[in-house]
Amino acid sequence: MPVERLMTREDVTDLIYATKVQKGIKWGDVAAKLSLSKEWTTAACLGQMTLTPEQAAIVGDIFSLPKEAVTLLTVVPYKGSLPTSIPTDPLIYRWYEIVNVYGTTIKELIHEEFGDGIMSAIDFSMDIKREADPKGDRVRVVLSGKFLPYKTY
């Protein structure tokens, strides 16, 4: 007797993305219905954040998800969605390139300003906007994370 395959969080991400494309849904519209940022909402819908049951129900309605998919939206996900250690998608690769080229500079300047510690990706916000420019529109990305100093013990 064949074993029925259970739905996974990756299946839910695929359902959300397929519905988004087929129905022309915009992440900003989903975010507005959740009263959250488009950046966090997109990360949640792509499987990188945990939704509350209320948020999951709204996302489920928007994307016509089955009940088991809505439940999976409330489970803490395995974070990190890239299929390879060095990204092959050109846009994501440019971020990898930015970190490779400027990572040590960013680290040095943060340490000089704040001391020994890290910038949190948990107590964090991100804002992505288009900036008009006569030479070609620009992408403005603002990352803001709480500084967490290393403690002595």
DSSP file (Angstrom, degrees, kcal/mol; ACC not computed):
  #  RESIDUE AA STRUCTURE BP1 BP2  ACC     N-H-->O    O-->H-N    N-H-->O    O-->H-N    TCO  KAPPA ALPHA  PHI   PSI    X-CA   Y-CA   Z-CA
    1    1 A M              0   0    0      0, 0.0     2,-0.1     0, 0.0     0, 0.0   0.000 360.0 360.0 360.0 126.6    0.0    0.0    0.0
    2    2 A P        -     0   0    0      0, 0.0     2,-0.4     0, 0.0     0, 0.0  -0.360 360.0-123.9 -67.6 143.3    1.6    3.4   -1.0
    3    3 A V        -     0   0    0     -2,-0.1     2,-0.3     1,-0.0     0, 0.0  -0.736  24.7-120.4 -87.4 130.8    2.3    5.8    1.8
    4    4 A E        -     0   0    0     -2,-0.4     2,-0.4     1,-0.1    -1,-0.0  -0.546  26.2-125.5 -72.5 131.7    0.7    9.2    1.4
    5    5 A R        -     0   0    0     -2,-0.3     2,-0.2     1,-0.0    -1,-0.1  -0.636  22.2-133.0 -79.9 129.3    3.3   12.0    1.3
    6    6 A L        -     0   0    0     -2,-0.4     2,-0.1     1,-0.1    -1,-0.0  -0.528  25.6-102.5 -80.9 149.4    2.7   14.7    3.8
    7    7 A M        -     0   0    0     -2,-0.2     2,-0.2     4,-0.0    -1,-0.1  -0.462  38.4-155.0 -69.2 141.0    2.9   18.4    2.8
    8    8 A T     >  -     0   0    0     -2,-0.1     4,-1.7     1,-0.1     5,-0.1  -0.672  30.7-106.9-110.7 169.0    6.1   20.2    3.8
    9    9 A R  H  > S+     0   0    0      1,-0.2     4,-2.3    -2,-0.2     5,-0.1   0.854 122.5  57.1 -63.3 -34.0    6.8   23.9    4.4
   10   10 A E  H  > S+     0   0    0      1,-0.2     4,-2.2     2,-0.2    -1,-0.2   0.874 103.6  53.1 -64.3 -36.6    8.6   23.9    1.0
   11   11 A D  H  > S+     0   0    0      2,-0.2     4,-2.4     1,-0.2    -1,-0.2   0.899 107.8  51.1 -62.3 -40.4    5.4   22.7   -0.6
   12   12 A V  H  X S+     0   0    0     -4,-1.7     4,-2.8     2,-0.2    -2,-0.2   0.920 108.4  51.1 -64.4 -43.5    3.6   25.6    1.0
   13   13 A T  H  X S+     0   0    0     -4,-2.3     4,-2.8     1,-0.2     5,-0.2   0.921 110.4  49.9 -58.0 -44.2    6.2   28.1   -0.3
   14   14 A D  H  X S+     0   0    0     -4,-2.2     4,-2.6     2,-0.2    -2,-0.2   0.905 111.1  48.9 -61.9 -41.9    5.7   26.6   -3.8
   15   15 A L  H  X S+     0   0    0     -4,-2.4     4,-2.4     2,-0.2     5,-0.2   0.929 112.6  48.1 -62.9 -45.4    1.9   26.9   -3.5
   16   16 A I  H  X S+     0   0    0     -4,-2.8     4,-2.7     1,-0.2    -2,-0.2   0.944 114.4  45.4 -60.8 -48.5    2.1   30.5   -2.4
   17   17 A Y  H  X S+     0   0    0     -4,-2.8     4,-2.4     1,-0.2     5,-0.2   0.917 112.7  49.8 -65.3 -42.4    4.6   31.5   -5.1
   18   18 A A  H  X S+     0   0    0     -4,-2.6     4,-2.6    -5,-0.2    -1,-0.2   0.914 113.8  46.1 -61.9 -42.3    2.6   29.7   -7.9
   19   19 A T  H  X S+     0   0    0     -4,-2.4     4,-2.7    -5,-0.2     6,-0.3   0.903 109.8  54.8 -67.0 -40.6   -0.6   31.4   -6.8
   20   20 A K  H  X>S+     0   0    0     -4,-2.7     5,-1.7    -5,-0.2     4,-1.0   0.938 113.6  41.4 -56.1 -48.2    1.1   34.8   -6.5
   21   21 A V  H  <5S+     0   0    0     -4,-2.4     3,-0.4     3,-0.2    -2,-0.2   0.940 116.5  47.4 -66.6 -48.1    2.3   34.5  -10.1
   22   22 A Q  H  <5S+     0   0    0     -4,-2.6    -2,-0.2     1,-0.2    -1,-0.2   0.842 121.4  36.0 -65.2 -34.4   -1.0   33.0  -11.5
   23   23 A K  H  <5S-     0   0    0     -4,-2.7    -1,-0.2    -5,-0.2    -2,-0.2   0.482 105.8-122.1 -98.9  -3.3   -3.2   35.6   -9.8
   24   24 A G  T  <5 +     0   0    0     -4,-1.0     2,-0.2    -3,-0.4    -3,-0.2   0.840  47.4 173.3  68.0  32.8   -0.8   38.6  -10.1
   25   25 A I      < -     0   0    0     -5,-1.7     2,-0.4    -6,-0.3    -1,-0.2  -0.527  22.5-141.8 -76.6 138.9   -0.7   39.2   -6.3
   26   26 A K    >>  -     0   0    0     -2,-0.2     4,-1.7     1,-0.1     3,-0.6  -0.833  12.2-133.4-102.4 140.1    1.8   41.8   -5.1
   27   27 A W  H 3> S+     0   0    0     -2,-0.4     4,-2.8     1,-0.2     5,-0.2   0.872 107.7  58.6 -58.2 -37.6    3.8   41.2   -1.8
   28   28 A G  H 3> S+     0   0    0      1,-0.2     4,-2.1     2,-0.2    -1,-0.2   0.853 104.2  51.0 -61.2 -34.5    2.9   44.8   -0.8
   29   29 A D  H <> S+     0   0    0     -3,-0.6     4,-1.7     2,-0.2    -1,-0.2   0.888 110.5  48.2 -70.3 -38.8   -0.8   44.0   -1.0
   30   30 A V  H  X S+     0   0    0     -4,-1.7     4,-1.3     2,-0.2    -2,-0.2   0.935 111.6  51.0 -63.5 -45.5   -0.3   40.9    1.2
   31   31 A A  H  X>S+     0   0    0     -4,-2.8     5,-2.1     1,-0.2     4,-1.1   0.890 106.3  54.4 -59.4 -41.5    1.7   43.0    3.6
   32   32 A A  H  <5S+     0   0    0     -4,-2.1     3,-0.4     1,-0.2    -1,-0.2   0.896 106.6  51.3 -61.6 -39.9   -1.0   45.6    3.8
   33   33 A K  H  <5S+     0   0    0     -4,-1.7    -1,-0.2     1,-0.2    -2,-0.2   0.781 115.8  42.0 -68.3 -25.8   -3.6   42.9    4.7
   34   34 A L  H  <5S-     0   0    0     -4,-1.3    -1,-0.2    -3,-0.3    -2,-0.2   0.551 106.6-127.9 -92.3 -10.3   -1.3   41.7    7.5
   35   35 A S  T  <5S+     0   0    0     -4,-1.1     2,-0.3    -3,-0.4    -3,-0.2   0.891  72.1 115.2  58.7  42.1   -0.4   45.3    8.6
   36   36 A L  S   <S-     0   0    0     -5,-2.1    -1,-0.3    -6,-0.1    -2,-0.2  -0.818  74.8 -79.4-131.2 170.9    3.3   44.3    8.3
   37   37 A S     >  -     0   0    0     -2,-0.3     4,-2.2     1,-0.1     5,-0.2  -0.350  33.6-125.5 -70.1 153.5    6.2   45.4    6.2
   38   38 A K  H  > S+     0   0    0      1,-0.2     4,-2.2     2,-0.2     5,-0.2   0.819 110.3  56.5 -67.0 -29.4    6.5   44.0    2.6
   39   39 A E  H  > S+     0   0    0     87,-0.3     4,-2.1     2,-0.2    -1,-0.2   0.950 111.7  38.8 -68.4 -49.8   10.0   42.8    3.5
   40   40 A W  H  > S+     0   0    0      2,-0.2     4,-2.5     1,-0.2    -2,-0.2   0.913 116.4  52.5 -66.6 -42.5    9.0   40.7    6.5
   41   41 A T  H  X S+     0   0    0     -4,-2.2     4,-2.7     2,-0.2     5,-0.2   0.914 109.3  48.9 -60.3 -44.6    5.8   39.5    4.8
   42   42 A T  H  X S+     0   0    0     -4,-2.2     4,-1.9     1,-0.2    -1,-0.2   0.933 111.1  49.9 -61.9 -46.2    7.7   38.3    1.8
   43   43 A A  H  <>S+     0   0    0     -4,-2.1     5,-3.0     1,-0.2     6,-0.5   0.900 112.3  48.8 -58.8 -41.0   10.3   36.4    3.9
   44   44 A A  H ><5S+     0   0    0     -4,-2.5     3,-1.6     4,-0.3     5,-0.3   0.929 111.2  48.2 -65.3 -45.6    7.4   34.8    5.8
   45   45 A C  H 3<5S+     0   0    0     -4,-2.7    -1,-0.2     1,-0.3    -2,-0.2   0.789 108.9  55.1 -67.4 -26.2    5.6   33.7    2.7
   46   46 A L  T 3<5S-     0   0    0     -4,-1.9    -1,-0.3    -5,-0.2    -2,-0.2   0.290 126.2-100.0 -90.5  10.4    8.8   32.3    1.3
   47   47 A G  T < 5S+     0   0    0     -3,-1.6    -3,-0.2     2,-0.1    -2,-0.1   0.667  94.4 107.4  90.9  18.2    9.3   30.2    4.4
   48   48 A Q  S   <S+     0   0    0     -5,-3.0     2,-0.3    -6,-0.2    -4,-0.3   0.486  73.0  46.0-109.0  -3.6   11.8   32.1    6.4
   49   49 A M  S    S-     0   0    0     -6,-0.5     2,-0.5    -5,-0.3    -2,-0.1  -0.918  78.1-115.1-135.4 161.0    9.6   33.5    9.3
   50   50 A T        -     0   0    0     -2,-0.3     2,-0.3    24,-0.1    24,-0.2  -0.849  27.4-151.8 -98.8 128.8    6.9   32.1   11.6
   51   51 A L        -     0   0    0     22,-2.4     0, 0.0    -2,-0.5     0, 0.0  -0.713  17.3-118.0 -95.7 149.9    3.4   33.5   11.3
   52   52 A T     >  -     0   0    0     -2,-0.3     4,-3.1     1,-0.1     5,-0.2  -0.384  36.5-103.2 -72.0 163.3    0.8   33.6   14.1
   53   53 A P  H  > S+     0   0    0      0, 0.0     4,-2.0     0, 0.0     5,-0.1   0.879 124.7  50.7 -56.8 -36.5   -2.3   31.6   13.6
   54   54 A E  H  > S+     0   0    0      2,-0.2     4,-1.7     1,-0.2     5,-0.1   0.931 112.6  44.8 -67.5 -45.2   -4.2   34.8   12.7
   55   55 A Q  H  > S+     0   0    0      1,-0.2     4,-2.5     2,-0.2     5,-0.2   0.912 111.9  53.1 -63.4 -42.2   -1.6   35.9   10.2
   56   56 A A  H  X S+     0   0    0     -4,-3.1     4,-2.8     1,-0.2    -1,-0.2   0.882 106.1  53.6 -61.6 -38.6   -1.5   32.4    8.7
   57   57 A A  H  X S+     0   0    0     -4,-2.0     4,-2.1    -5,-0.2    -1,-0.2   0.904 109.5  48.2 -63.4 -40.9   -5.3   32.4    8.3
   58   58 A I  H  X S+     0   0    0     -4,-1.7     4,-2.5     2,-0.2    -2,-0.2   0.941 113.6  46.2 -64.5 -47.3   -5.0   35.7    6.3
   59   59 A V  H  X S+     0   0    0     -4,-2.5     4,-2.4     1,-0.2    -2,-0.2   0.901 110.7  54.5 -61.1 -40.8   -2.2   34.4    4.1
   60   60 A G  H  X>S+     0   0    0     -4,-2.8     5,-2.3    -5,-0.2     4,-0.5   0.897 109.9  46.3 -59.6 -41.8   -4.2   31.2    3.6
   61   61 A D  H ><5S+     0   0    0     -4,-2.1     3,-0.7     3,-0.2    -2,-0.2   0.929 112.0  50.4 -66.1 -45.4   -7.2   33.2    2.4
   62   62 A I  H 3<5S+     0   0    0     -4,-2.5    -2,-0.2     1,-0.2    -1,-0.2   0.908 122.0  32.1 -59.7 -43.3   -5.2   35.3    0.1
   63   63 A F  H 3<5S-     0   0    0     -4,-2.4    -1,-0.2    -5,-0.2    -2,-0.2   0.296 105.7-121.7-101.6   9.0   -3.5   32.3   -1.5
   64   64 A S  T <<5 +     0   0    0     -3,-0.7    -3,-0.2    -4,-0.5    -4,-0.1   0.915  48.3 178.6  52.1  49.7   -6.4   29.8   -1.2
   65   65 A L      < -     0   0    0     -5,-2.3    -1,-0.2    -6,-0.2     2,-0.0  -0.538  30.0-111.5 -84.5 147.1   -4.2   27.4    0.8
   66   66 A P    >>  -     0   0    0      0, 0.0     4,-1.8     0, 0.0     3,-0.8  -0.340  36.2-102.9 -69.3 161.2   -5.5   24.1    2.2
   67   67 A K  H 3> S+     0   0    0      1,-0.3     4,-2.2     2,-0.2     5,-0.2   0.870 121.0  54.4 -54.8 -43.0   -5.9   23.9    6.0
   68   68 A E  H 3> S+     0   0    0      1,-0.2     4,-1.6     2,-0.2    -1,-0.3   0.828 107.4  51.9 -64.7 -29.3   -2.7   21.8    6.4
   69   69 A A  H <> S+     0   0    0     -3,-0.8     4,-1.2     2,-0.2    -1,-0.2   0.905 107.4  51.6 -70.4 -41.6   -0.7   24.5    4.6
   70   70 A V  H  < S+     0   0    0     -4,-1.8     3,-0.5     1,-0.2     4,-0.4   0.906 108.7  51.9 -61.4 -41.6   -2.0   27.2    6.9
   71   71 A T  H >< S+     0   0    0     -4,-2.2     3,-1.6     1,-0.2    -1,-0.2   0.906 104.9  55.6 -61.0 -42.2   -1.0   25.1    9.9
   72   72 A L  H >< S+     0   0    0     -4,-1.6     3,-1.4     1,-0.3    -1,-0.2   0.772  95.0  67.5 -64.3 -25.4    2.6   24.8    8.5
   73   73 A L  T 3< S+     0   0    0     -4,-1.2   -22,-2.4    -3,-0.5    -1,-0.3   0.713  97.5  54.7 -65.4 -19.0    2.9   28.6    8.2
   74   74 A T  T <  S+     0   0    0     -3,-1.6     2,-0.3    -4,-0.4    -1,-0.2   0.428  87.3  98.7 -95.3   0.1    2.8   28.7   12.0
   75   75 A V  S <  S-     0   0    0     -3,-1.4   -24,-0.2    -4,-0.2   -26,-0.0  -0.704  87.1-105.2 -90.5 138.1    5.8   26.3   12.5
   76   76 A V        -     0   0    0     -2,-0.3    -2,-0.1   -26,-0.1    -1,-0.1  -0.447  46.9-136.9 -60.9 123.1    9.2   27.6   13.2
   77   77 A P        -     0   0    0      0, 0.0     2,-0.8     0, 0.0   -27,-0.1  -0.336  14.7-106.3 -83.7 163.2   11.1   27.2    9.8
   78   78 A Y        -     0   0    0    -31,-0.1     2,-0.2    -2,-0.1   -29,-0.0  -0.819  48.5-136.1 -79.4 114.7   14.5   26.0    9.0
   79   79 A K        +     0   0    0     -2,-0.8   -31,-0.1   -31,-0.0   -30,-0.0  -0.497  68.0  65.5 -84.3 146.6   16.1   29.3    8.1
   80   80 A G        -     0   0    0     -2,-0.2    -2,-0.0     1,-0.0     0, 0.0   0.480  50.0-170.5 107.9 106.8   18.3   29.7    5.1
   81   81 A S        +     0   0    0      3,-0.0    -2,-0.0   -33,-0.0    -1,-0.0   0.363  44.4 114.0-113.1   5.0   16.7   29.1    1.7
   82   82 A L        -     0   0    0      1,-0.1     4,-0.0     3,-0.0     0, 0.0  -0.613  56.1-147.4 -82.7 137.0   19.6   29.1   -0.7
   83   83 A P  S    S+     0   0    0      0, 0.0     2,-0.3     0, 0.0    -1,-0.1   0.674  80.5  34.8 -77.0 -15.8   20.2   25.7   -2.4
   84   84 A T  S    S-     0   0    0      1,-0.1     4,-0.1     0, 0.0    -2,-0.0  -0.928  78.5-121.2-135.5 159.1   24.0   26.1   -2.7
   85   85 A S  S    S+     0   0    0     -2,-0.3    -1,-0.1     1,-0.2    -3,-0.0   0.867 110.5  44.1 -70.1 -34.9   26.7   27.7   -0.5
   86   86 A I  S    S-     0   0    0     -3,-0.0    -1,-0.2    -4,-0.0     7,-0.1  -0.949 100.7-125.0-106.8 114.8   27.6   30.1   -3.4
   87   87 A P        -     0   0    0      0, 0.0    -2,-0.1     0, 0.0    -5,-0.0  -0.243  20.4-166.8 -63.3 144.7   24.5   31.4   -4.9
   88   88 A T        +     0   0    0     -4,-0.1     3,-0.0     5,-0.0    -2,-0.0   0.618  60.0 100.1-104.2 -18.6   23.9   31.0   -8.6
   89   89 A D  S  > S-     0   0    0      1,-0.1     4,-3.1     2,-0.0     5,-0.2  -0.556  76.2-133.5 -67.4 128.5   21.0   33.4   -9.0
   90   90 A P  H  > S+     0   0    0      0, 0.0     4,-1.5     0, 0.0    -1,-0.1   0.857 101.3  46.8 -56.9 -40.2   22.6   36.6  -10.4
   91   91 A L  H  > S+     0   0    0      2,-0.2     4,-1.0     1,-0.2     3,-0.2   0.947 116.6  43.1 -68.7 -46.0   20.8   39.0   -8.1
   92   92 A I  H  > S+     0   0    0      1,-0.2     4,-1.8     2,-0.2     3,-0.5   0.878 109.3  59.0 -66.5 -36.5   21.5   36.9   -5.0
   93   93 A Y  H  X S+     0   0    0     -4,-3.1     4,-2.8     1,-0.2    -1,-0.2   0.873  98.7  59.0 -59.4 -36.6   25.1   36.4   -6.2
   94   94 A R  H  X S+     0   0    0     -4,-1.5     4,-2.4     1,-0.2    -1,-0.2   0.859 104.5  50.4 -62.6 -34.4   25.6   40.2   -6.2
   95   95 A W  H  X S+     0   0    0     -4,-1.0     4,-2.3    -3,-0.5    -1,-0.2   0.905 110.1  49.8 -67.6 -40.5   24.8   40.2   -2.5
   96   96 A Y  H  X S+     0   0    0     -4,-1.8     4,-2.4     1,-0.2    -2,-0.2   0.915 111.4  49.5 -60.0 -43.6   27.3   37.5   -2.0
   97   97 A E  H  X S+     0   0    0     -4,-2.8     4,-2.7     2,-0.2     5,-0.3   0.895 108.0  53.4 -63.8 -41.5   29.8   39.6   -4.0
   98   98 A I  H  X S+     0   0    0     -4,-2.4     4,-3.4     1,-0.2     5,-0.4   0.928 111.3  45.8 -59.5 -45.3   29.0   42.6   -1.8
   99   99 A V  H  X S+     0   0    0     -4,-2.3     4,-1.8     3,-0.2     5,-0.3   0.896 113.0  50.5 -66.6 -39.1   29.8   40.7    1.3
  100  100 A N  H  < S+     0   0    0     -4,-2.4     4,-0.3    -5,-0.2    -2,-0.2   0.909 121.3  33.2 -63.2 -41.7   32.9   39.2   -0.2
  101  101 A V  H  < S+     0   0    0     -4,-2.7     4,-0.2    -5,-0.1    -2,-0.2   0.909 135.8  22.2 -82.3 -44.0   34.2   42.6   -1.2
  102  102 A Y  H  X S+     0   0    0     -4,-3.4     4,-3.0    -5,-0.3     5,-0.2   0.459  93.9  96.7-107.1  -2.4   32.9   44.9    1.6
  103  103 A G  H  X S+     0   0    0     -4,-1.8     4,-2.7    -5,-0.4     5,-0.2   0.907  88.1  45.6 -56.6 -46.2   32.3   42.4    4.4
  104  104 A T  H  > S+     0   0    0     -5,-0.3     4,-2.5    -4,-0.3    -1,-0.2   0.855 113.4  51.1 -67.7 -32.6   35.6   43.1    6.1
  105  105 A T  H  > S+     0   0    0     -4,-0.2     4,-2.6     2,-0.2     5,-0.2   0.935 111.4  46.8 -67.0 -46.3   35.0   46.8    5.7
  106  106 A I  H  X S+     0   0    0     -4,-3.0     4,-2.4     1,-0.2     5,-0.2   0.933 114.3  48.5 -59.9 -46.4   31.5   46.6    7.2
  107  107 A K  H  X S+     0   0    0     -4,-2.7     4,-2.6    -5,-0.2     5,-0.2   0.934 112.4  48.0 -59.1 -48.4   32.9   44.5   10.1
  108  108 A E  H  X S+     0   0    0     -4,-2.5     4,-2.4     1,-0.2    -2,-0.2   0.910 113.5  46.4 -61.1 -44.5   35.8   46.9   10.8
  109  109 A L  H  X S+     0   0    0     -4,-2.6     4,-1.9     2,-0.2    -1,-0.2   0.866 112.6  49.5 -70.8 -35.5   33.6   50.0   10.8
  110  110 A I  H  X>S+     0   0    0     -4,-2.4     4,-3.2    -5,-0.2     5,-0.6   0.928 113.6  46.7 -66.0 -44.1   30.9   48.4   13.0
  111  111 A H  H  X5S+     0   0    0     -4,-2.6     4,-1.6    -5,-0.2    -2,-0.2   0.889 111.5  51.3 -65.6 -38.2   33.6   47.3   15.5
  112  112 A E  H  <5S+     0   0    0     -4,-2.4    -1,-0.2    -5,-0.2    -2,-0.2   0.900 119.2  36.5 -63.8 -39.6   35.3   50.7   15.4
  113  113 A E  H  <5S+     0   0    0     -4,-1.9    -2,-0.2    -5,-0.2    -1,-0.2   0.875 136.3  16.5 -80.6 -39.6   32.0   52.4   16.1
  114  114 A F  H  <5S-     0   0    0     -4,-3.2    -3,-0.2     1,-0.3     2,-0.2   0.663  98.5-124.4-112.5 -21.9   30.4   49.9   18.5
  115  115 A G     << -     0   0    0     -4,-1.6     2,-0.6    -5,-0.6    -1,-0.3  -0.627  62.1 -13.8 101.9-168.2   33.1   47.5   19.8
  116  116 A D  S    S+     0   0    0     -2,-0.2    34,-2.1    34,-0.1     2,-0.3  -0.595  99.5  79.2 -77.3 116.1   33.3   43.8   19.7
  117  117 A G  E     -A  149   0A   0     -2,-0.6     2,-0.3    32,-0.3    -2,-0.1  -0.966  67.0 -92.5 175.3-164.7   30.0   42.3   18.8
  118  118 A I  E     -A  148   0A   0     30,-2.2    30,-3.1    -2,-0.3     2,-0.6  -0.886  25.9-112.2-134.3 163.5   27.5   41.6   16.0
  119  119 A M  E     -A  147   0A   0     -2,-0.3    28,-0.2    28,-0.2    27,-0.1  -0.889  44.2-120.5 -94.9 125.2   24.6   43.2   14.2
  120  120 A S  E     -     0   0A   0     26,-3.3    26,-0.1    -2,-0.6    24,-0.0  -0.367  23.6-170.0 -69.3 140.3   21.5   41.1   15.0
  121  121 A A  E    S+     0   0A   0     24,-0.1     3,-0.2     3,-0.1    -1,-0.1   0.262  91.6  54.5-103.8   5.5   19.5   39.5   12.2
  122  122 A I  E    S+     0   0A   0      1,-0.2     2,-1.4    24,-0.1    -2,-0.0   0.827 108.5  42.6-100.3 -53.7   16.8   38.8   14.7
  123  123 A D  E    S+     0   0A   0     23,-0.1    23,-2.6     2,-0.0     2,-0.3  -0.709 103.9 124.0 -89.1  83.4   16.2   42.3   16.1
  124  124 A F  E     -A  145   0A   0     -2,-1.4     2,-0.3    -3,-0.2    21,-0.2  -0.950  44.7-167.5-149.2 149.3   16.3   43.5   12.6
  125  125 A S  E     -A  144   0A   0     19,-2.4    19,-2.7    -2,-0.3     2,-0.3  -0.977   6.3-163.9-141.5 159.1   14.4   45.5    9.9
  126  126 A M  E     -A  143   0A   0     -2,-0.3     2,-0.4    17,-0.2   -87,-0.3  -0.995   2.5-168.0-142.6 143.5   14.9   46.0    6.2
  127  127 A D  E     -A  142   0A   0     15,-2.0    15,-2.5    -2,-0.3     2,-0.5  -0.988   3.4-170.3-136.4 125.8   13.5   48.5    3.8
  128  128 A I  E     +A  141   0A   0     -2,-0.4     2,-0.3    13,-0.2    13,-0.2  -0.970  16.3 163.7-119.4 126.4   13.8   48.2    0.0
  129  129 A K  E     -A  140   0A   0     11,-2.5    11,-3.0    -2,-0.5     2,-0.4  -0.957  36.9-117.3-139.7 156.1   12.8   51.1   -2.2
  130  130 A R  E     -A  139   0A   0     -2,-0.3     2,-0.5     9,-0.2     9,-0.2  -0.795  25.8-159.6 -89.4 134.1   13.2   52.3   -5.8
  131  131 A E  E     -A  138   0A   0      7,-2.6     7,-2.9    -2,-0.4     2,-0.1  -0.974  17.0-129.7-116.5 121.6   15.1   55.5   -6.2
  132  132 A A        +     0   0    0     -2,-0.5     5,-0.1     5,-0.2     3,-0.0  -0.445  33.1 172.6 -67.5 140.1   14.6   57.4   -9.4
  133  133 A D    >   -     0   0    0     -2,-0.1     3,-2.2     1,-0.1    -2,-0.0  -0.969  38.4-133.5-150.4 132.6   17.8   58.4  -11.1
  134  134 A P  T 3  S+     0   0    0      0, 0.0     3,-0.1     0, 0.0    -1,-0.1   0.769 109.9  53.4 -59.9 -24.6   18.3   60.0  -14.5
  135  135 A K  T 3  S-     0   0    0      1,-0.3     2,-0.1    -3,-0.0    -3,-0.0   0.438 136.2 -54.1 -87.9   0.7   21.2   57.5  -15.2
  136  136 A G  S <  S-     0   0    0     -3,-2.2    -1,-0.3     2,-0.0     0, 0.0  -0.142  71.1 -74.4 128.6 132.6   18.9   54.5  -14.4
  137  137 A D        -     0   0    0     -3,-0.1     2,-0.3    -2,-0.1    -5,-0.2  -0.120  48.4-142.6 -55.4 149.7   16.8   53.7  -11.3
  138  138 A R  E     -A  131   0A   0     -7,-2.9    -7,-2.6     2,-0.0     2,-0.6  -0.799   7.8-126.7-115.3 154.8   18.7   52.6   -8.2
  139  139 A V  E     -A  130   0A   0     -2,-0.3     2,-0.6    -9,-0.2    -9,-0.2  -0.905  22.0-160.4-100.6 122.2   17.8   50.0   -5.6
  140  140 A R  E     -A  129   0A   0    -11,-3.0   -11,-2.5    -2,-0.6     2,-0.5  -0.923  10.9-179.2-106.7 120.9   18.0   51.4   -2.0
  141  141 A V  E     -A  128   0A   0     -2,-0.6     2,-0.5   -13,-0.2   -13,-0.2  -0.980   6.1-170.4-120.9 123.4   18.3   48.8    0.7
  142  142 A V  E     -A  127   0A   0    -15,-2.5   -15,-2.0    -2,-0.5     2,-0.5  -0.968   2.7-170.4-115.4 121.7   18.4   49.8    4.3
  143  143 A L  E     -A  126   0A   0     -2,-0.5     2,-0.4   -17,-0.2   -17,-0.2  -0.935   4.1-177.5-110.0 132.0   19.4   47.1    6.9
  144  144 A S  E     +A  125   0A   0    -19,-2.7   -19,-2.4    -2,-0.5     2,-0.4  -0.949   7.8 167.0-135.3 113.8   19.0   48.0   10.6
  145  145 A G  E     -A  124   0A   0     -2,-0.4   -21,-0.2   -21,-0.2   -24,-0.1  -0.965  39.0-107.0-128.1 144.5   19.9   45.5   13.2
  146  146 A K  E     -     0   0A   0    -23,-2.6   -26,-3.3    -2,-0.4     2,-0.4  -0.404  37.7-117.9 -63.6 139.5   20.4   45.8   17.0
  147  147 A F  E     -A  119   0A   0    -28,-0.2   -28,-0.2    -2,-0.1    -1,-0.1  -0.694  27.5-165.6 -81.0 130.2   24.1   45.8   18.1
  148  148 A L  E     -A  118   0A   0    -30,-3.1   -30,-2.2    -2,-0.4     2,-0.1  -0.933   9.3-150.1-119.3 106.1   24.8   42.8   20.3
  149  149 A P  E     -A  117   0A   0      0, 0.0   -32,-0.3     0, 0.0     2,-0.2  -0.442  22.3-110.0 -75.1 147.9   28.1   43.1   22.2
  150  150 A Y        -     0   0    0    -34,-2.1     2,-0.3    -2,-0.1   -34,-0.1  -0.564  38.0-138.9 -69.8 140.3   30.0   40.0   23.2
  151  151 A K        -     0   0    0     -2,-0.2     2,-0.3    -3,-0.0    -1,-0.0  -0.742   1.7-132.1-104.3 150.5   30.0   39.6   26.9
  152  152 A T              0   0    0     -2,-0.3     0, 0.0     1,-0.1     0, 0.0  -0.742 360.0 360.0 -94.7 150.3   32.8   38.5   29.2
  153  153 A Y              0   0    0     -2,-0.3    -1,-0.1     0, 0.0    -2,-0.0   0.319 360.0 360.0-150.5 360.0   32.1   35.9   31.8
